[in-house]
Amino acid sequence: MHSMSFSSTQLNIAPGTLIDCLDPRMMVAPYSNIDAVGTNDNPITFRGCGYGQHRINFNGILVGNRPASSSSNQPTRFKYCNLIDPVGDFAIHITNTVTTAVPLILENNSSTNPNAIIKIGPTAQNLTISNIAYNEMDIHLSATAGNIIFAGTLHIPQNRTVYFTPYIDGAKYLFGNNTFLEIEGKIKAIGNSFTDKIIFDRANQSSYEYYLAEVTSIL
């Protein structure tokens, strides 16, 4: 592991860094933030520690309880990261139990496991996504315990799918001004009009009022 810096609540990972995880699941400490930004030529690599049959299983990265704000104005960001053979339920899982103004950006990430996914879902409060784009993994969104609010671009490349999870009280996926939904792959949003609803709405940035009709099925 090299080119990594950490200061109280901010972990910065530089391009070209190789991270061998001693624990099967890498967890970002509560109320801390991570900014992992590689490049096309120098991606950041996450994998389990060890060699051959003795390598520790890598179960992905869990980021939860992010701070309400970031004094350095740095986002929670994974960009040009490669996750080697994650074997858990997800490659990257973003959640939160407090409302946060820290932007969330996931761009150009990949995995050697073709079934690896990026999972995003609040567990108590609303969660705002700035950009999701060009990730070579399926995206699973779950607004079952708080709304998911889009403030930028949601792009799904070819051969990839974004899943919108329904909820009995209505899972709300809210789109702010100047938000773009770009689907080159697939979108799956399956609910019904009585239970397990999915609601795509416009987010009023001041009050998060809801304007549009609910959607029960998109394939």
WORA-V210250 format. One record per backbone hydrogen bond with DSSP energy under -0.5 kcal/mol. NH is the residue of the N-H (numbers start at 1). CO is the residue of the C=O. Records with the same first field share a line. If there is no record, write none. Layout:
NH=CO, CO
//
This chain:
5=12
7=10
9=7
10=7
11=33
12=5, 10
13=35
14=3
16=42
17=14
19=17, 45
20=18
21=19, 47
22=20
26=60
27=25
28=62
29=27
31=65
32=29
33=9
35=11
36=77
37=13, 35
38=36, 79
39=42
44=80
45=17
46=82
47=19
49=21
54=51
55=52
56=49
58=85
59=24, 57
61=91
62=26
63=61, 93
64=28, 62
73=70
76=103
77=34, 75
78=105
79=36
80=107
82=44
83=110
84=46, 82
85=83
87=58
91=117
92=117
93=61
94=119
95=63
101=68
105=76
106=131
107=78
108=133
110=81
112=83
113=83
114=112
116=113
118=138
119=92, 117
120=140
121=94
123=96
124=96
125=96
127=147
129=149
130=104
131=104
132=153
133=106
136=109
137=135
138=116
139=161
140=118
141=139, 163
142=120
143=165
144=142
145=122
148=172
149=127, 147
150=174
151=129
152=129
153=130
154=180
155=132, 153
156=182
157=155
160=157
162=186
163=139
164=188
165=141, 163
167=197
170=167
171=197
172=143, 170
173=171, 199
174=148, 172
175=201
176=150, 174
179=176
180=152
182=154, 180
183=181
184=156, 182
185=156
186=160
188=162
189=218
190=164
191=189, 216
192=195, 196
197=167
198=215
199=171
200=213
201=173, 199
203=175
204=202, 209
205=203
208=204
215=198
218=189
//
